Amino acid sequence: MNLTMTIDSKILKQARKAAMERHVSLTSLVRGYLQQLASQETDQAKRTAQALKASFARNRRKIGRISWSREDLHAR
């Protein structure tokens, strides 16, 4: 997939220099950063879910199937 971005020329120059120092392309450098960012977000979501499950377990609550519908919640 292609991506078009507008980047300040000073930042772009610094990024190209960083890529050259690492002997990688700018595309590879950006791809690696985005992969790392996405992985961190996924890891954080997993840790949050695990903490929630642990909290339910400590408080003896079950996480199960939803047995109610939206209409049930809003019934008058």
PDB file of N, CA, C and O in Angstrom:
ATOM      1  N   MET A   1       0.850  -1.165   0.000  1.00  0.00           N
ATOM      2  CA  MET A   1       0.000   0.000   0.000  1.00  0.00           C
ATOM      3  C   MET A   1       0.902   1.236   0.000  1.00  0.00           C
ATOM      4  O   MET A   1       1.927   1.272   0.682  1.00  0.00           O
ATOM      5  N   ASN A   2       0.519   2.211  -0.748  1.00  0.00           N
ATOM      6  CA  ASN A   2       1.284   3.453  -0.804  1.00  0.00           C
ATOM      7  C   ASN A   2       0.676   4.487   0.119  1.00  0.00           C
ATOM      8  O   ASN A   2      -0.522   4.463   0.399  1.00  0.00           O
ATOM      9  N   LEU A   3       1.514   5.395   0.588  1.00  0.00           N
ATOM     10  CA  LEU A   3       1.085   6.447   1.497  1.00  0.00           C
ATOM     11  C   LEU A   3       1.761   7.741   1.070  1.00  0.00           C
ATOM     12  O   LEU A   3       2.966   7.766   0.818  1.00  0.00           O
ATOM     13  N   THR A   4       0.995   8.798   0.992  1.00  0.00           N
ATOM     14  CA  THR A   4       1.551  10.109   0.665  1.00  0.00           C
ATOM     15  C   THR A   4       1.468  10.975   1.908  1.00  0.00           C
ATOM     16  O   THR A   4       0.418  11.072   2.543  1.00  0.00           O
ATOM     17  N   MET A   5       2.591  11.605   2.250  1.00  0.00           N
ATOM     18  CA  MET A   5       2.640  12.431   3.455  1.00  0.00           C
ATOM     19  C   MET A   5       3.291  13.762   3.137  1.00  0.00           C
ATOM     20  O   MET A   5       4.085  13.876   2.203  1.00  0.00           O
ATOM     21  N   THR A   6       2.948  14.756   3.918  1.00  0.00           N
ATOM     22  CA  THR A   6       3.614  16.051   3.847  1.00  0.00           C
ATOM     23  C   THR A   6       4.444  16.186   5.116  1.00  0.00           C
ATOM     24  O   THR A   6       3.921  16.139   6.230  1.00  0.00           O
ATOM     25  N   ILE A   7       5.755  16.354   4.924  1.00  0.00           N
ATOM     26  CA  ILE A   7       6.678  16.420   6.054  1.00  0.00           C
ATOM     27  C   ILE A   7       7.547  17.660   5.904  1.00  0.00           C
ATOM     28  O   ILE A   7       7.997  17.984   4.805  1.00  0.00           O
ATOM     29  N   ASP A   8       7.774  18.341   6.998  1.00  0.00           N
ATOM     30  CA  ASP A   8       8.644  19.504   7.018  1.00  0.00           C
ATOM     31  C   ASP A   8      10.009  19.112   6.455  1.00  0.00           C
ATOM     32  O   ASP A   8      10.536  18.051   6.790  1.00  0.00           O
ATOM     33  N   SER A   9      10.576  19.947   5.617  1.00  0.00           N
ATOM     34  CA  SER A   9      11.845  19.619   4.946  1.00  0.00           C
ATOM     35  C   SER A   9      12.981  19.369   5.936  1.00  0.00           C
ATOM     36  O   SER A   9      13.837  18.519   5.688  1.00  0.00           O
ATOM     37  N   LYS A  10      13.000  20.091   7.047  1.00  0.00           N
ATOM     38  CA  LYS A  10      14.055  19.898   8.045  1.00  0.00           C
ATOM     39  C   LYS A  10      13.935  18.505   8.680  1.00  0.00           C
ATOM     40  O   LYS A  10      14.936  17.814   8.868  1.00  0.00           O
ATOM     41  N   ILE A  11      12.713  18.107   9.004  1.00  0.00           N
ATOM     42  CA  ILE A  11      12.482  16.773   9.596  1.00  0.00           C
ATOM     43  C   ILE A  11      12.833  15.690   8.591  1.00  0.00           C
ATOM     44  O   ILE A  11      13.443  14.682   8.948  1.00  0.00           O
ATOM     45  N   LEU A  12      12.447  15.894   7.320  1.00  0.00           N
ATOM     46  CA  LEU A  12      12.741  14.909   6.283  1.00  0.00           C
ATOM     47  C   LEU A  12      14.249  14.742   6.107  1.00  0.00           C
ATOM     48  O   LEU A  12      14.740  13.624   5.950  1.00  0.00           O
ATOM     49  N   LYS A  13      14.967  15.832   6.134  1.00  0.00           N
ATOM     50  CA  LYS A  13      16.432  15.776   5.996  1.00  0.00           C
ATOM     51  C   LYS A  13      17.048  14.986   7.160  1.00  0.00           C
ATOM     52  O   LYS A  13      17.943  14.167   6.954  1.00  0.00           O
ATOM     53  N   GLN A  14      16.562  15.238   8.380  1.00  0.00           N
ATOM     54  CA  GLN A  14      17.072  14.523   9.553  1.00  0.00           C
ATOM     55  C   GLN A  14      16.716  13.031   9.479  1.00  0.00           C
ATOM     56  O   GLN A  14      17.521  12.176   9.847  1.00  0.00           O
ATOM     57  N   ALA A  15      15.529  12.737   9.011  1.00  0.00           N
ATOM     58  CA  ALA A  15      15.102  11.335   8.896  1.00  0.00           C
ATOM     59  C   ALA A  15      15.932  10.599   7.850  1.00  0.00           C
ATOM     60  O   ALA A  15      16.331   9.455   8.066  1.00  0.00           O
ATOM     61  N   ARG A  16      16.189  11.239   6.735  1.00  0.00           N
ATOM     62  CA  ARG A  16      17.043  10.621   5.703  1.00  0.00           C
ATOM     63  C   ARG A  16      18.444  10.353   6.248  1.00  0.00           C
ATOM     64  O   ARG A  16      19.041   9.312   5.976  1.00  0.00           O
ATOM     65  N   LYS A  17      18.956  11.305   7.017  1.00  0.00           N
ATOM     66  CA  LYS A  17      20.284  11.133   7.618  1.00  0.00           C
ATOM     67  C   LYS A  17      20.272   9.945   8.585  1.00  0.00           C
ATOM     68  O   LYS A  17      21.198   9.135   8.589  1.00  0.00           O
ATOM     69  N   ALA A  18      19.223   9.846   9.401  1.00  0.00           N
ATOM     70  CA  ALA A  18      19.112   8.724  10.343  1.00  0.00           C
ATOM     71  C   ALA A  18      19.043   7.400   9.597  1.00  0.00           C
ATOM     72  O   ALA A  18      19.649   6.416  10.022  1.00  0.00           O
ATOM     73  N   ALA A  19      18.316   7.366   8.499  1.00  0.00           N
ATOM     74  CA  ALA A  19      18.210   6.139   7.701  1.00  0.00           C
ATOM     75  C   ALA A  19      19.567   5.768   7.106  1.00  0.00           C
ATOM     76  O   ALA A  19      19.949   4.598   7.113  1.00  0.00           O
ATOM     77  N   MET A  20      20.288   6.752   6.596  1.00  0.00           N
ATOM     78  CA  MET A  20      21.611   6.489   6.025  1.00  0.00           C
ATOM     79  C   MET A  20      22.566   5.949   7.087  1.00  0.00           C
ATOM     80  O   MET A  20      23.336   5.027   6.819  1.00  0.00           O
ATOM     81  N   GLU A  21      22.519   6.517   8.288  1.00  0.00           N
ATOM     82  CA  GLU A  21      23.400   6.073   9.369  1.00  0.00           C
ATOM     83  C   GLU A  21      23.109   4.618   9.765  1.00  0.00           C
ATOM     84  O   GLU A  21      23.999   3.906  10.230  1.00  0.00           O
ATOM     85  N   ARG A  22      21.862   4.191   9.578  1.00  0.00           N
ATOM     86  CA  ARG A  22      21.471   2.812   9.915  1.00  0.00           C
ATOM     87  C   ARG A  22      21.584   1.872   8.712  1.00  0.00           C
ATOM     88  O   ARG A  22      21.315   0.676   8.819  1.00  0.00           O
ATOM     89  N   HIS A  23      21.985   2.430   7.570  1.00  0.00           N
ATOM     90  CA  HIS A  23      22.135   1.665   6.334  1.00  0.00           C
ATOM     91  C   HIS A  23      20.818   1.022   5.911  1.00  0.00           C
ATOM     92  O   HIS A  23      20.782  -0.139   5.502  1.00  0.00           O
ATOM     93  N   VAL A  24      19.747   1.787   6.017  1.00  0.00           N
ATOM     94  CA  VAL A  24      18.425   1.339   5.572  1.00  0.00           C
ATOM     95  C   VAL A  24      17.774   2.463   4.772  1.00  0.00           C
ATOM     96  O   VAL A  24      18.211   3.612   4.822  1.00  0.00           O
ATOM     97  N   SER A  25      16.735   2.116   4.043  1.00  0.00           N
ATOM     98  CA  SER A  25      16.009   3.141   3.299  1.00  0.00           C
ATOM     99  C   SER A  25      15.085   3.904   4.250  1.00  0.00           C
ATOM    100  O   SER A  25      14.760   3.430   5.339  1.00  0.00           O
ATOM    101  N   LEU A  26      14.680   5.074   3.823  1.00  0.00           N
ATOM    102  CA  LEU A  26      13.739   5.862   4.614  1.00  0.00           C
ATOM    103  C   LEU A  26      12.419   5.099   4.749  1.00  0.00           C
ATOM    104  O   LEU A  26      11.791   5.122   5.807  1.00  0.00           O
ATOM    105  N   THR A  27      12.008   4.433   3.685  1.00  0.00           N
ATOM    106  CA  THR A  27      10.788   3.627   3.728  1.00  0.00           C
ATOM    107  C   THR A  27      10.893   2.543   4.793  1.00  0.00           C
ATOM    108  O   THR A  27       9.956   2.323   5.560  1.00  0.00           O
ATOM    109  N   SER A  28      12.025   1.878   4.836  1.00  0.00           N
ATOM    110  CA  SER A  28      12.238   0.823   5.821  1.00  0.00           C
ATOM    111  C   SER A  28      12.228   1.377   7.244  1.00  0.00           C
ATOM    112  O   SER A  28      11.686   0.757   8.158  1.00  0.00           O
ATOM    113  N   LEU A  29      12.827   2.539   7.417  1.00  0.00           N
ATOM    114  CA  LEU A  29      12.867   3.173   8.730  1.00  0.00           C
ATOM    115  C   LEU A  29      11.450   3.524   9.203  1.00  0.00           C
ATOM    116  O   LEU A  29      11.092   3.256  10.350  1.00  0.00           O
ATOM    117  N   VAL A  30      10.660   4.115   8.329  1.00  0.00           N
ATOM    118  CA  VAL A  30       9.283   4.493   8.674  1.00  0.00           C
ATOM    119  C   VAL A  30       8.442   3.246   8.915  1.00  0.00           C
ATOM    120  O   VAL A  30       7.679   3.190   9.879  1.00  0.00           O
ATOM    121  N   ARG A  31       8.577   2.246   8.047  1.00  0.00           N
ATOM    122  CA  ARG A  31       7.828   0.998   8.215  1.00  0.00           C
ATOM    123  C   ARG A  31       8.144   0.359   9.568  1.00  0.00           C
ATOM    124  O   ARG A  31       7.238  -0.082  10.274  1.00  0.00           O
ATOM    125  N   GLY A  32       9.401   0.311   9.920  1.00  0.00           N
ATOM    126  CA  GLY A  32       9.807  -0.270  11.200  1.00  0.00           C
ATOM    127  C   GLY A  32       9.215   0.481  12.380  1.00  0.00           C
ATOM    128  O   GLY A  32       8.756  -0.127  13.347  1.00  0.00           O
ATOM    129  N   TYR A  33       9.227   1.801  12.297  1.00  0.00           N
ATOM    130  CA  TYR A  33       8.653   2.615  13.372  1.00  0.00           C
ATOM    131  C   TYR A  33       7.153   2.357  13.501  1.00  0.00           C
ATOM    132  O   TYR A  33       6.640   2.200  14.609  1.00  0.00           O
ATOM    133  N   LEU A  34       6.455   2.314  12.373  1.00  0.00           N
ATOM    134  CA  LEU A  34       5.005   2.088  12.414  1.00  0.00           C
ATOM    135  C   LEU A  34       4.674   0.689  12.926  1.00  0.00           C
ATOM    136  O   LEU A  34       3.698   0.512  13.656  1.00  0.00           O
ATOM    137  N   GLN A  35       5.477  -0.302  12.551  1.00  0.00           N
ATOM    138  CA  GLN A  35       5.269  -1.657  13.067  1.00  0.00           C
ATOM    139  C   GLN A  35       5.456  -1.689  14.580  1.00  0.00           C
ATOM    140  O   GLN A  35       4.674  -2.313  15.298  1.00  0.00           O
ATOM    141  N   GLN A  36       6.486  -1.020  15.052  1.00  0.00           N
ATOM    142  CA  GLN A  36       6.752  -0.967  16.491  1.00  0.00           C
ATOM    143  C   GLN A  36       5.611  -0.265  17.224  1.00  0.00           C
ATOM    144  O   GLN A  36       5.183  -0.720  18.285  1.00  0.00           O
ATOM    145  N   LEU A  37       5.128   0.818  16.677  1.00  0.00           N
ATOM    146  CA  LEU A  37       4.020   1.564  17.275  1.00  0.00           C
ATOM    147  C   LEU A  37       2.755   0.707  17.333  1.00  0.00           C
ATOM    148  O   LEU A  37       2.077   0.665  18.360  1.00  0.00           O
ATOM    149  N   ALA A  38       2.444   0.038  16.249  1.00  0.00           N
ATOM    150  CA  ALA A  38       1.249  -0.814  16.203  1.00  0.00           C
ATOM    151  C   ALA A  38       1.376  -1.965  17.194  1.00  0.00           C
ATOM    152  O   ALA A  38       0.402  -2.334  17.851  1.00  0.00           O
ATOM    153  N   SER A  39       2.566  -2.527  17.302  1.00  0.00           N
ATOM    154  CA  SER A  39       2.809  -3.629  18.234  1.00  0.00           C
ATOM    155  C   SER A  39       2.625  -3.171  19.674  1.00  0.00           C
ATOM    156  O   SER A  39       2.045  -3.890  20.488  1.00  0.00           O
ATOM    157  N   GLN A  40       3.112  -1.985  19.987  1.00  0.00           N
ATOM    158  CA  GLN A  40       2.961  -1.446  21.347  1.00  0.00           C
ATOM    159  C   GLN A  40       1.493  -1.241  21.679  1.00  0.00           C
ATOM    160  O   GLN A  40       1.061  -1.534  22.794  1.00  0.00           O
ATOM    161  N   GLU A  41       0.727  -0.743  20.723  1.00  0.00           N
ATOM    162  CA  GLU A  41      -0.706  -0.527  20.938  1.00  0.00           C
ATOM    163  C   GLU A  41      -1.402  -1.859  21.187  1.00  0.00           C
ATOM    164  O   GLU A  41      -2.251  -1.964  22.072  1.00  0.00           O
ATOM    165  N   THR A  42      -1.041  -2.880  20.402  1.00  0.00           N
ATOM    166  CA  THR A  42      -1.629  -4.206  20.564  1.00  0.00           C
ATOM    167  C   THR A  42      -1.256  -4.784  21.918  1.00  0.00           C
ATOM    168  O   THR A  42      -2.105  -5.348  22.609  1.00  0.00           O
ATOM    169  N   ASP A  43       0.002  -4.649  22.300  1.00  0.00           N
ATOM    170  CA  ASP A  43       0.455  -5.155  23.593  1.00  0.00           C
ATOM    171  C   ASP A  43      -0.270  -4.467  24.741  1.00  0.00           C
ATOM    172  O   ASP A  43      -0.645  -5.113  25.720  1.00  0.00           O
ATOM    173  N   GLN A  44      -0.468  -3.164  24.624  1.00  0.00           N
ATOM    174  CA  GLN A  44      -1.175  -2.410  25.664  1.00  0.00           C
ATOM    175  C   GLN A  44      -2.619  -2.882  25.770  1.00  0.00           C
ATOM    176  O   GLN A  44      -3.144  -3.035  26.873  1.00  0.00           O
ATOM    177  N   ALA A  45      -3.256  -3.111  24.645  1.00  0.00           N
ATOM    178  CA  ALA A  45      -4.647  -3.587  24.662  1.00  0.00           C
ATOM    179  C   ALA A  45      -4.731  -4.967  25.317  1.00  0.00           C
ATOM    180  O   ALA A  45      -5.668  -5.243  26.066  1.00  0.00           O
ATOM    181  N   LYS A  46      -3.749  -5.836  25.033  1.00  0.00           N
ATOM    182  CA  LYS A  46      -3.737  -7.164  25.650  1.00  0.00           C
ATOM    183  C   LYS A  46      -3.529  -7.061  27.158  1.00  0.00           C
ATOM    184  O   LYS A  46      -4.196  -7.755  27.926  1.00  0.00           O
ATOM    185  N   ARG A  47      -2.605  -6.194  27.586  1.00  0.00           N
ATOM    186  CA  ARG A  47      -2.367  -6.021  29.020  1.00  0.00           C
ATOM    187  C   ARG A  47      -3.609  -5.477  29.718  1.00  0.00           C
ATOM    188  O   ARG A  47      -3.929  -5.893  30.832  1.00  0.00           O
ATOM    189  N   THR A  48      -4.298  -4.566  29.080  1.00  0.00           N
ATOM    190  CA  THR A  48      -5.519  -3.997  29.658  1.00  0.00           C
ATOM    191  C   THR A  48      -6.589  -5.069  29.794  1.00  0.00           C
ATOM    192  O   THR A  48      -7.255  -5.146  30.826  1.00  0.00           O
ATOM    193  N   ALA A  49      -6.765  -5.897  28.773  1.00  0.00           N
ATOM    194  CA  ALA A  49      -7.757  -6.969  28.820  1.00  0.00           C
ATOM    195  C   ALA A  49      -7.406  -7.977  29.911  1.00  0.00           C
ATOM    196  O   ALA A  49      -8.289  -8.436  30.635  1.00  0.00           O
ATOM    197  N   GLN A  50      -6.122  -8.325  30.035  1.00  0.00           N
ATOM    198  CA  GLN A  50      -5.695  -9.262  31.068  1.00  0.00           C
ATOM    199  C   GLN A  50      -5.938  -8.685  32.459  1.00  0.00           C
ATOM    200  O   GLN A  50      -6.371  -9.402  33.361  1.00  0.00           O
ATOM    201  N   ALA A  51      -5.664  -7.408  32.635  1.00  0.00           N
ATOM    202  CA  ALA A  51      -5.889  -6.775  33.935  1.00  0.00           C
ATOM    203  C   ALA A  51      -7.373  -6.761  34.273  1.00  0.00           C
ATOM    204  O   ALA A  51      -7.745  -6.959  35.430  1.00  0.00           O
ATOM    205  N   LEU A  52      -8.220  -6.530  33.285  1.00  0.00           N
ATOM    206  CA  LEU A  52      -9.659  -6.537  33.509  1.00  0.00           C
ATOM    207  C   LEU A  52     -10.138  -7.936  33.894  1.00  0.00           C
ATOM    208  O   LEU A  52     -10.943  -8.089  34.812  1.00  0.00           O
ATOM    209  N   LYS A  53      -9.644  -8.953  33.195  1.00  0.00           N
ATOM    210  CA  LYS A  53     -10.016 -10.332  33.523  1.00  0.00           C
ATOM    211  C   LYS A  53      -9.558 -10.699  34.926  1.00  0.00           C
ATOM    212  O   LYS A  53     -10.289 -11.350  35.672  1.00  0.00           O
ATOM    213  N   ALA A  54      -8.353 -10.284  35.284  1.00  0.00           N
ATOM    214  CA  ALA A  54      -7.838 -10.564  36.632  1.00  0.00           C
ATOM    215  C   ALA A  54      -8.689  -9.880  37.685  1.00  0.00           C
ATOM    216  O   ALA A  54      -8.939 -10.445  38.750  1.00  0.00           O
ATOM    217  N   SER A  55      -9.135  -8.664  37.394  1.00  0.00           N
ATOM    218  CA  SER A  55      -9.990  -7.935  38.319  1.00  0.00           C
ATOM    219  C   SER A  55     -11.316  -8.652  38.520  1.00  0.00           C
ATOM    220  O   SER A  55     -11.806  -8.766  39.643  1.00  0.00           O
ATOM    221  N   PHE A  56     -11.894  -9.135  37.427  1.00  0.00           N
ATOM    222  CA  PHE A  56     -13.145  -9.887  37.538  1.00  0.00           C
ATOM    223  C   PHE A  56     -12.933 -11.161  38.348  1.00  0.00           C
ATOM    224  O   PHE A  56     -13.781 -11.535  39.158  1.00  0.00           O
ATOM    225  N   ALA A  57     -11.802 -11.825  38.129  1.00  0.00           N
ATOM    226  CA  ALA A  57     -11.519 -13.068  38.863  1.00  0.00           C
ATOM    227  C   ALA A  57     -11.364 -12.787  40.357  1.00  0.00           C
ATOM    228  O   ALA A  57     -11.895 -13.526  41.186  1.00  0.00           O
ATOM    229  N   ARG A  58     -10.638 -11.722  40.701  1.00  0.00           N
ATOM    230  CA  ARG A  58     -10.453 -11.368  42.110  1.00  0.00           C
ATOM    231  C   ARG A  58     -11.781 -11.053  42.783  1.00  0.00           C
ATOM    232  O   ARG A  58     -11.978 -11.348  43.962  1.00  0.00           O
ATOM    233  N   ASN A  59     -12.672 -10.461  42.034  1.00  0.00           N
ATOM    234  CA  ASN A  59     -13.964 -10.063  42.584  1.00  0.00           C
ATOM    235  C   ASN A  59     -15.063 -11.090  42.306  1.00  0.00           C
ATOM    236  O   ASN A  59     -16.252 -10.821  42.480  1.00  0.00           O
ATOM    237  N   ARG A  60     -14.634 -12.256  41.877  1.00  0.00           N
ATOM    238  CA  ARG A  60     -15.536 -13.381  41.614  1.00  0.00           C
ATOM    239  C   ARG A  60     -16.669 -13.037  40.646  1.00  0.00           C
ATOM    240  O   ARG A  60     -17.828 -13.381  40.875  1.00  0.00           O
ATOM    241  N   ARG A  61     -16.316 -12.370  39.590  1.00  0.00           N
ATOM    242  CA  ARG A  61     -17.277 -12.032  38.547  1.00  0.00           C
ATOM    243  C   ARG A  61     -16.924 -12.831  37.306  1.00  0.00           C
ATOM    244  O   ARG A  61     -15.751 -13.039  36.996  1.00  0.00           O
ATOM    245  N   LYS A  62     -17.949 -13.272  36.606  1.00  0.00           N
ATOM    246  CA  LYS A  62     -17.728 -14.026  35.381  1.00  0.00           C
ATOM    247  C   LYS A  62     -17.910 -13.121  34.172  1.00  0.00           C
ATOM    248  O   LYS A  62     -18.783 -12.254  34.135  1.00  0.00           O
ATOM    249  N   ILE A  63     -17.066 -13.352  33.202  1.00  0.00           N
ATOM    250  CA  ILE A  63     -17.240 -12.682  31.918  1.00  0.00           C
ATOM    251  C   ILE A  63     -17.811 -13.752  31.001  1.00  0.00           C
ATOM    252  O   ILE A  63     -17.140 -14.741  30.704  1.00  0.00           O
ATOM    253  N   GLY A  64     -19.009 -13.564  30.565  1.00  0.00           N
ATOM    254  CA  GLY A  64     -19.643 -14.580  29.733  1.00  0.00           C
ATOM    255  C   GLY A  64     -20.403 -13.964  28.585  1.00  0.00           C
ATOM    256  O   GLY A  64     -20.226 -12.798  28.230  1.00  0.00           O
ATOM    257  N   ARG A  65     -21.244 -14.780  28.029  1.00  0.00           N
ATOM    258  CA  ARG A  65     -22.050 -14.318  26.904  1.00  0.00           C
ATOM    259  C   ARG A  65     -23.046 -13.263  27.374  1.00  0.00           C
ATOM    260  O   ARG A  65     -23.512 -13.279  28.513  1.00  0.00           O
ATOM    261  N   ILE A  66     -23.347 -12.372  26.486  1.00  0.00           N
ATOM    262  CA  ILE A  66     -24.349 -11.359  26.783  1.00  0.00           C
ATOM    263  C   ILE A  66     -25.716 -12.018  26.656  1.00  0.00           C
ATOM    264  O   ILE A  66     -26.044 -12.589  25.616  1.00  0.00           O
ATOM    265  N   SER A  67     -26.506 -11.937  27.712  1.00  0.00           N
ATOM    266  CA  SER A  67     -27.805 -12.594  27.707  1.00  0.00           C
ATOM    267  C   SER A  67     -28.943 -11.588  27.579  1.00  0.00           C
ATOM    268  O   SER A  67     -30.109 -11.926  27.780  1.00  0.00           O
ATOM    269  N   TRP A  68     -28.597 -10.365  27.247  1.00  0.00           N
ATOM    270  CA  TRP A  68     -29.616  -9.336  27.133  1.00  0.00           C
ATOM    271  C   TRP A  68     -29.439  -8.635  25.799  1.00  0.00           C
ATOM    272  O   TRP A  68     -28.377  -8.695  25.180  1.00  0.00           O
ATOM    273  N   SER A  69     -30.474  -7.984  25.379  1.00  0.00           N
ATOM    274  CA  SER A  69     -30.402  -7.234  24.117  1.00  0.00           C
ATOM    275  C   SER A  69     -30.444  -5.747  24.413  1.00  0.00           C
ATOM    276  O   SER A  69     -30.730  -5.329  25.535  1.00  0.00           O
ATOM    277  N   ARG A  70     -30.167  -4.988  23.434  1.00  0.00           N
ATOM    278  CA  ARG A  70     -30.227  -3.536  23.590  1.00  0.00           C
ATOM    279  C   ARG A  70     -31.638  -3.102  23.976  1.00  0.00           C
ATOM    280  O   ARG A  70     -31.828  -2.199  24.791  1.00  0.00           O
ATOM    281  N   GLU A  71     -32.617  -3.764  23.374  1.00  0.00           N
ATOM    282  CA  GLU A  71     -34.016  -3.439  23.680  1.00  0.00           C
ATOM    283  C   GLU A  71     -34.330  -3.721  25.137  1.00  0.00           C
ATOM    284  O   GLU A  71     -35.070  -2.967  25.769  1.00  0.00           O
ATOM    285  N   ASP A  72     -33.765  -4.817  25.689  1.00  0.00           N
ATOM    286  CA  ASP A  72     -33.984  -5.140  27.105  1.00  0.00           C
ATOM    287  C   ASP A  72     -33.486  -4.002  27.993  1.00  0.00           C
ATOM    288  O   ASP A  72     -34.148  -3.631  28.962  1.00  0.00           O
ATOM    289  N   LEU A  73     -32.341  -3.460  27.666  1.00  0.00           N
ATOM    290  CA  LEU A  73     -31.762  -2.389  28.472  1.00  0.00           C
ATOM    291  C   LEU A  73     -32.589  -1.116  28.431  1.00  0.00           C
ATOM    292  O   LEU A  73     -32.632  -0.357  29.399  1.00  0.00           O
ATOM    293  N   HIS A  74     -33.239  -0.893  27.308  1.00  0.00           N
ATOM    294  CA  HIS A  74     -33.976   0.349  27.126  1.00  0.00           C
ATOM    295  C   HIS A  74     -35.492   0.164  27.261  1.00  0.00           C
ATOM    296  O   HIS A  74     -36.259   1.075  26.950  1.00  0.00           O
ATOM    297  N   ALA A  75     -35.917  -1.004  27.720  1.00  0.00           N
ATOM    298  CA  ALA A  75     -37.342  -1.253  27.893  1.00  0.00           C
ATOM    299  C   ALA A  75     -37.896  -0.332  28.980  1.00  0.00           C
ATOM    300  O   ALA A  75     -37.241  -0.084  29.992  1.00  0.00           O
ATOM    301  N   ARG A  76     -39.068   0.153  28.764  1.00  0.00           N
ATOM    302  CA  ARG A  76     -39.659   1.086  29.741  1.00  0.00           C
ATOM    303  C   ARG A  76     -40.790   0.441  30.449  1.00  0.00           C
ATOM    304  O   ARG A  76     -41.415   1.063  31.308  1.00  0.00           O
TER     305      ARG A  76
END
